């Protein structure tokens, strides 16, 4: 999504920006990813173990494909990987178009943050075509920019690059931003970028640690929440 530096919020007590993860954070979509991943494992003559599926959460397409083929004990060719990505993406496009649902409180939290005037970005490991479908549900007007998994030169979460790129597109410093995540992989990326990270675990637990604040849900996440978070970093 084209973007340019945006105005900082008029309230100096607010963070410079809020950077939102998508799958498992805003959308209850990890359960949808289960469907094509298990189906494709079957096409490979394999089954997708719980441990391998958990390792995929919050990761990117190359990592997911590597785990899928490794589980099936297959050394894939480049054509095999391209074919697998195409099949999974096509299946996910059907599911995204038909059955995307918000996580508890996410819709209201997005609007509450938007109403503060704080710049916002979507920072997702999902690639651009599927993200565009998801934005039809989430609402494009709620973000000043988006960064997707195919737009960071292969330096995906858990590396900090996606969050650093989002902050740069907004013209702010990542250390002055609040990120919102759900997975260990995404949390590692956001914290490494210097963001104060709000973690609402979805499919897997996330350990407590520096640079993160754990919440049970996004219910009640609003301007007062952002002020309280920003105050802890000053």
Secondary structure, 3 states (H helix, E strand, C coil): CCCCCCCCCCCCCCCCEEEECCECCCECCHHHHHHHHHHHHHHCCCCCCHHHHHHHCCCCHHHHHHHHHHHCCCCCCHHHHHHHHHHHHHHHHHHHHHHCCECCCHHHHHHHHHHHCCEEEEECCCCHHHHHHHHHHHCHHHCCEEECCCCCCCCCCCCCHHHHHHHHHHCCCHHHEEEEECCHHHHHHHHHHCCEEEECCCCCCCCCCCCEEECCCCCCCCHHHHHHHHHHCC
